[in-house]
Amino acid sequence: MRSRCLVVSLASPFRRMPFLICAMLGLALFVAHCPGAFAEGVFTLTSASFRAGGTVDAAQVFDQDDCKGGNRSPQLTWHNAPAGTRSFAVTVFDPDAPGRGWWHWAVAAIPATADSLPENASSSGFLKKLGAVEARNDFEIDGYGGPCPPPGKPHRYIVTVYALSTADLRLAQGRPALMFDHEIGTATLGSARMVVNYGR
């Protein structure tokens, strides 16, 4: 299919101009009318543990009370972070839980050089080696707490990676996830997310 972004006529007076000037004018018109052609790639999130729209596997399900999963935080990979990113943060939130929803995970101070987290980064010590800090989730546990909704309709779990404009949100390990969410929101340059599901 022919692109309609660039239409340059070489009719008079353009044909009397040197070819280089015509080419430069054409490029300027193209950029003006098709700015997306030179835009940076879209900030995206992928996972070896989760499939967008899919069901959470037992390895990522909570491991207490009547939930018998592995409680391993998911593998995550992100691409094309916005220019100026100084650090990353990750959250997992259930908007279908009663009340204000349920925080399952919040991590901040992931270095800007990182572009992925391995599975079980929360419990394996990987995040501490990076210098990252984890919030206290709504299970009252520092770090990751997997899905464990009450029996009934499946819940949605929003997994989000944030590109931040600062490397220091002044957050300490074990502070409430809601506080992490607020501070992350003050420094977000962009975000990428996926939604997965789990029910019992």
Number of C-alpha atoms within 10 A of each C-alpha: 3 5 6 9 14 16 10 14 11 12 8 8 8 14 11 10 12 9 12 9 11 17 13 11 13 16 14 13 16 17 14 12 13 14 11 10 10 8 8 11 11 13 17 16 22 17 17 11 16 20 15 16 12 13 17 21 16 17 18 23 21 23 18 14 7 9 17 13 17 16 21 23 26 24 17 21 16 20 14 14 25 18 11 12 20 19 24 28 24 24 24 27 22 21 15 15 15 8 7 9 12 21 28 29 26 31 27 30 25 26 16 18 10 12 15 15 19 18 19 19 19 24 15 13 10 15 21 15 9 12 11 20 22 28 28 24 24 18 16 14 15 23 24 29 26 29 29 22 20 13 8 8 11 16 20 22 26 18 23 20 26 27 28 28 21 18 16 13 16 9 19 14 16 17 16 20 26 16 14 27 18 10 15 26 13 12 19 18 19 18 20 19 18 19 18 18 19 19 15 12
